[in-house]
Amino acid sequence: MVIIQDFIKENQENIQKSAKSIALTFGEMSEEEIDSSVAEISKRLKSYKFYFSRDIEEIADKQLNKLSIELNRLVEERLISQKNVEEAIEHLEWKKRWAVERAAETPMIQNKLSKHLPIMPVINDNFLNASLLMNLLIGEEGDVGTNRVPLNKINNNYDSSSSKKCYWVVDSRINERQFGCSFFTAAEIIAYAFHANVLNEYCLYAVESRYKHKKNYPGIMLSLIDKQPVLHRENYCKSSIVKTARPFCTWRLVH
């Protein structure tokens, strides 16, 4: 992993001089405000990191292996077919190289609260519906996840139909939103819960999905309820987890 901190350390004086010079051209900031801004910019830059392609690929391969194992469990339980598994994994393998390259080019902010994933495979709900996808999640005491949202009531604001099977997202996280990031759909929060293992700490809110209703469109959430992962509409049932997070990503590679 390449760390920008080394570059900043070596060029700290020049960076500060350049930042001050640019700020002074606007003539609207005092010297004190400029110093404060430069300090904040430097602090943010130090939190950015780049990954080597080989590190990203290793993460992606581990994720695909875990996903393959759990999908084959669903085959054994006769919920999906072996052909479903082969199609999903083959499609993700086919797109992996492009996703790895994009992830390696992306500077990523990391901290302990962000629950960061540099890359993540997603099975589209056009390929396996949300009820089937919830079977991938296992609760604290072995309870399999369940869906309490009727499939015909899930409405995605983001049109993921351009991806007929599966796709990758790059730079997934919570709690550290950047400009230009895209919030997750119901299928994507299921994938995030599967790979990031965050349900013990957070209820996940699918900002880009809504529950179709005559009067309003409540949100869709994923929570641990009585130690079981449950996909449900907003305020439908009470979770023991009080913190709600809205996962998002920098890139959604669906084409």
C-alpha positions in Angstrom: 0.0 0.0 0.0 1.4 3.4 -1.0 1.0 6.1 1.6 0.7 9.8 0.6 2.1 10.8 4.0 5.6 10.2 2.8 5.2 12.6 -0.1 3.6 15.2 2.1 6.4 14.9 4.7 9.0 15.4 2.1 7.2 18.3 0.5 5.4 19.9 3.5 7.0 23.3 3.1 6.3 23.6 -0.6 2.7 22.4 -0.1 2.0 25.0 2.6 3.6 27.8 0.5 1.5 26.9 -2.5 -1.7 26.6 -0.5 -1.1 30.0 1.1 -0.3 31.6 -2.3 -3.5 30.3 -3.8 -5.6 31.4 -0.9 -4.1 34.9 -0.8 -5.1 35.4 -4.5 -8.7 35.5 -3.4 -8.0 38.2 -0.8 -10.9 37.1 1.4 -9.1 35.2 4.1 -6.9 36.4 6.9 -3.5 34.9 7.6 -5.0 33.0 10.5 -7.8 31.5 8.4 -5.3 30.5 5.8 -3.1 28.7 8.3 -6.2 26.9 9.7 -7.2 25.8 6.2 -3.8 24.6 5.3 -3.6 22.6 8.5 -7.0 21.0 7.7 -6.0 20.2 4.1 -2.8 18.6 5.3 -4.7 16.5 7.9 -7.1 15.2 5.2 -4.3 14.4 2.8 -2.5 12.4 5.5 -5.6 10.1 5.8 -5.5 9.2 2.1 -3.9 6.0 1.0 -3.4 4.1 -2.3 -3.4 0.3 -2.6 -1.1 -1.7 -4.8 -3.0 -3.7 -7.5 -1.7 -7.0 -6.0 -3.2 -6.1 -2.6 -6.6 -5.2 -4.1 -6.6 -8.4 -6.1 -5.8 -10.5 -3.0 -8.8 -8.8 -1.2 -11.0 -9.5 -4.2 -10.0 -13.1 -4.5 -10.7 -13.7 -0.8 -14.2 -12.1 -1.2 -15.0 -14.2 -4.2 -13.9 -17.4 -2.4 -16.1 -16.5 0.6 -19.0 -15.7 -1.7 -18.5 -18.9 -3.7 -18.6 -21.0 -0.5 -21.8 -19.4 0.7 -23.5 -19.6 -2.7 -22.7 -23.3 -2.8 -24.4 -23.6 0.6 -27.5 -22.2 -1.0 -27.2 -24.8 -3.8 -27.1 -27.6 -1.2 -30.2 -26.1 0.4 -31.8 -26.1 -3.0 -32.5 -22.4 -3.0 -30.5 -21.6 -6.1 -28.9 -23.7 -8.9 -25.3 -24.5 -9.5 -25.7 -22.6 -12.8 -26.5 -19.5 -10.7 -23.3 -19.8 -8.8 -21.2 -20.4 -12.0 -22.7 -17.4 -13.7 -22.3 -15.1 -10.8 -18.6 -16.0 -10.1 -17.7 -16.1 -13.8 -19.2 -12.6 -14.3 -17.4 -11.2 -11.3 -14.1 -12.8 -12.3 -14.5 -11.4 -15.8 -14.9 -7.8 -14.4 -12.4 -8.2 -11.6 -9.4 -6.9 -13.5 -11.1 -3.6 -14.4 -12.3 -3.2 -10.9 -8.9 -3.8 -9.4 -7.3 -1.3 -11.7 -9.9 1.4 -10.8 -9.5 0.7 -7.1 -5.7 1.0 -7.3 -6.1 4.4 -9.0 -8.4 5.7 -6.3 -7.1 7.5 -3.2 -9.1 6.3 -0.2 -9.7 7.8 3.2 -9.4 5.3 6.0 -10.2 5.4 9.7 -11.4 3.0 12.3 -15.0 4.2 12.1 -15.4 4.0 8.3 -15.5 0.1 8.1 -13.8 0.6 4.8 -13.7 -1.9 1.9 -11.4 -0.9 -1.0 -13.3 -3.3 -3.3 -16.5 -5.3 -3.0 -18.5 -7.7 -5.3 -22.2 -7.2 -5.5 -24.8 -9.7 -6.7 -27.6 -7.8 -8.4 -31.1 -8.2 -7.2 -32.0 -8.6 -10.9 -30.1 -11.9 -10.8 -30.9 -13.2 -7.3 -33.7 -11.4 -5.5 -33.3 -9.8 -2.0 -34.9 -12.8 -0.3 -32.4 -15.2 -1.7 -29.5 -12.7 -1.0 -30.5 -12.5 2.6 -29.8 -16.2 3.0 -26.1 -15.3 2.6 -26.2 -13.6 6.0 -25.8 -15.6 9.2 -26.7 -14.1 12.6 -24.8 -14.4 15.9 -26.4 -17.7 16.8 -26.6 -19.2 13.4 -29.9 -17.7 12.3 -30.1 -17.2 8.5 -31.1 -13.8 7.3 -34.6 -13.0 6.2 -36.4 -10.5 4.1 -39.6 -8.8 5.3 -40.0 -6.5 2.3 -42.2 -7.8 -0.5 -40.1 -8.1 -3.6 -42.5 -6.1 -5.7 -42.3 -3.3 -3.2 -38.5 -2.7 -3.5 -37.9 0.3 -5.7 -34.3 1.3 -6.5 -33.7 5.0 -7.2 -30.5 4.0 -8.9 -31.1 2.1 -12.1 -28.9 -1.0 -11.7 -30.6 -2.8 -14.7 -27.6 -2.0 -16.8 -25.9 -4.8 -14.9 -27.8 -8.0 -15.6 -25.9 -10.2 -13.2 -23.3 -8.9 -10.8 -20.8 -6.0 -10.5 -18.1 -4.5 -8.4 -18.1 -1.3 -6.2 -14.9 0.5 -5.2 -14.1 2.3 -2.0 -17.1 1.4 0.2 -17.5 2.8 3.7 -19.7 4.5 6.3 -19.3 7.6 8.4 -16.8 9.4 6.1 -18.7 10.7 3.1 -16.9 12.5 0.3 -18.3 14.6 -2.5 -19.5 12.6 -5.4 -20.0 9.3 -3.6 -23.0 7.1 -4.3 -25.2 5.6 -1.6 -26.2 1.9 -1.6 -29.3 0.0 -2.8 -30.8 -2.9 -0.9 -28.7 -5.5 -2.7 -25.6 -3.4 -2.0 -26.2 -3.1 1.8 -26.7 -6.9 1.9 -23.3 -7.3 0.1 -21.7 -4.8 2.5 -23.0 -6.6 5.5 -21.8 -9.9 4.1 -18.2 -8.7 3.5 -17.7 -5.9 6.1 -19.4 -7.8 9.0 -20.9 -4.6 10.6 -24.4 -5.7 11.7 -23.2 -6.1 15.4 -22.6 -2.4 15.5 -24.9 -0.7 12.9 -28.3 -0.8 11.2 -27.7 -0.2 7.5 -29.9 2.2 5.6 -30.3 1.7 1.8 -30.6 5.3 0.7 -31.0 4.3 -3.0 -33.9 1.9 -2.3 -37.4 2.7 -1.2 -40.5 0.7 -0.1 -43.3 1.4 -2.6 -46.4 2.7 -0.8 -49.5 4.7 -1.8 -48.8 7.6 0.5 -45.1 7.6 1.0 -41.9 5.8 0.2 -40.2 4.7 3.5 -36.6 3.6 3.5 -35.3 0.1 3.5 -33.0 -1.1 6.3 -30.9 -4.1 7.2 -30.7 -4.8 11.0 -30.0 -7.5 13.5 -33.3 -8.2 15.2 -33.3 -10.8 17.9 -29.8 -11.7 16.6 -31.1 -12.4 13.1 -30.2 -10.3 10.1 -33.5 -8.8 8.8 -34.2 -6.7 5.7 -37.2 -4.5 6.5 -38.8 -1.2 5.8 -38.0 1.8 7.9 -39.7 1.8 11.4 -41.2 -1.6 10.6 -39.5 -3.3 13.5 -37.2 -2.3 16.3 -33.5 -3.4 16.3 -31.4 -3.6 19.4 -28.7 -1.6 17.5 -29.1 2.1 18.0 -26.6 3.4 15.5 -27.7 3.7 11.8 -25.2 4.0 9.0 -25.7 4.9 5.3 -23.1 2.9 3.3 -21.8 4.4 0.1 -19.1 4.0 -2.5 -16.9 6.1 -4.8 -17.4 3.9 -7.9 -20.1 1.5 -9.0 -18.7 -0.4 -12.0 -21.9 -1.8 -13.6 -21.1 -1.7 -17.4 
